[in-house]
Amino acid sequence: MTRESQHQAKGRRAPYATVRRCALVIGAAWFGAVLLLRFLNPPLTPLIAIRAAEYALRNERVATRWEWVPLSDVPLHVQQSIVAAEDARFMDHWGIDLSAVGDVIDESGSRRKPRGASTITMQTVKNLFLWPGRSYIRKAIEGIMAPIAGVVWGKRRTLELYLNVIEWGEGIYGIQAASSHYFGRPVSQLNIEQAAALAAILPAPRKLSPRNLSTASRQRYDRIIREASAVPLPMNFYLQAQARRRARS
């Protein structure tokens, strides 16, 4: 191979090498952020920033309500209600529920509207790193990120992050802010009916209200009430939290 042909080959490979380097840098930065979130709470999320920008562009004054709450302060029945509503097999997978994906594929050819297969881990990744809205590209990225984040965070931290970053209405983020806004009490004082009502509106939290459930939301509410108590959670963590409360009392 002559020097000229070698030079031309290097020139053709250069863009691909640049793309690979950029991908490695972005991937390393993202993984570093995942590691940090294993121990630190995020100061802001892309979702909160995007919503704030949307409100500003529409000249709407919407206050951001967001208050972090440790998982140990969220009652068991509240955790179970949310998991029952959004990802009942949360303890059986590490980010992607392959059974749910199979159900969606099976239902895609029917006349019924297919159910979603988004897991709690995937939704947490979306809220912490990506953007809202329907997008196959974003779903593909979620599918890559979720198993890695799920392994790094573990079930307890994933659930804690999810409960604190999920959107629960216009300018309302996290279970503590939602509890205060809709029921005028901290999450530690929510009863099972209030927790189920909050969980029932999660498919469209900016359009629905737990204080006035739609017909579809009422059906979800009834199912959550029936199934929540049987939903498994990271019980070793919950039992440790109970033991700490007993020791303090």
FENFEN-V856693 format. One record per backbone hydrogen bond with DSSP energy under -1.0 kcal/mol. NH is the residue of the N-H (numbers start at 1). CO is the residue of the C=O. If there is no record, write none. Layout:
BEGIN
nh->NH co->CO
nh->NH co->CO
END
This chain:
BEGIN
nh->6 co->2
nh->7 co->3
nh->8 co->4
nh->9 co->5
nh->10 co->6
nh->11 co->7
nh->12 co->8
nh->13 co->9
nh->14 co->10
nh->17 co->13
nh->18 co->14
nh->19 co->15
nh->20 co->16
nh->21 co->17
nh->22 co->18
nh->23 co->19
nh->24 co->20
nh->25 co->21
nh->26 co->22
nh->27 co->23
nh->28 co->24
nh->29 co->25
nh->30 co->26
nh->31 co->27
nh->32 co->28
nh->33 co->29
nh->34 co->30
nh->35 co->31
nh->36 co->32
nh->37 co->33
nh->39 co->36
nh->40 co->36
nh->47 co->127
nh->49 co->45
nh->50 co->46
nh->51 co->47
nh->52 co->48
nh->53 co->49
nh->54 co->50
nh->55 co->51
nh->56 co->52
nh->57 co->53
nh->58 co->54
nh->59 co->56
nh->60 co->55
nh->62 co->60
nh->65 co->171
nh->73 co->70
nh->74 co->71
nh->79 co->75
nh->80 co->76
nh->81 co->77
nh->82 co->78
nh->83 co->79
nh->84 co->80
nh->85 co->81
nh->86 co->82
nh->87 co->83
nh->90 co->87
nh->92 co->89
nh->98 co->96
nh->101 co->97
nh->102 co->98
nh->103 co->99
nh->104 co->100
nh->105 co->101
nh->106 co->102
nh->107 co->103
nh->108 co->104
nh->110 co->107
nh->123 co->119
nh->124 co->120
nh->125 co->121
nh->126 co->122
nh->127 co->123
nh->128 co->124
nh->129 co->125
nh->130 co->126
nh->139 co->135
nh->140 co->136
nh->141 co->137
nh->142 co->138
nh->143 co->139
nh->144 co->140
nh->145 co->141
nh->146 co->142
nh->149 co->145
nh->150 co->146
nh->151 co->147
nh->152 co->148
nh->153 co->149
nh->154 co->150
nh->158 co->154
nh->159 co->155
nh->160 co->156
nh->161 co->157
nh->162 co->158
nh->163 co->159
nh->164 co->160
nh->165 co->161
nh->166 co->162
nh->168 co->172
nh->172 co->169
nh->173 co->65
nh->174 co->166
nh->175 co->163
nh->178 co->174
nh->179 co->175
nh->180 co->176
nh->181 co->177
nh->182 co->178
nh->183 co->179
nh->184 co->180
nh->185 co->179
nh->189 co->186
nh->190 co->187
nh->195 co->191
nh->196 co->192
nh->197 co->193
nh->198 co->194
nh->199 co->195
nh->200 co->196
nh->202 co->199
nh->204 co->201
nh->207 co->204
nh->208 co->204
nh->212 co->209
nh->218 co->214
nh->219 co->215
nh->220 co->216
nh->221 co->217
nh->222 co->218
nh->223 co->219
nh->224 co->220
nh->225 co->221
nh->226 co->222
nh->227 co->223
nh->228 co->224
nh->230 co->227
nh->231 co->228
nh->235 co->233
nh->238 co->234
nh->239 co->235
nh->240 co->236
nh->241 co->237
nh->242 co->238
nh->243 co->239
nh->244 co->240
nh->245 co->241
nh->246 co->242
nh->247 co->243
nh->248 co->244
nh->249 co->245
END
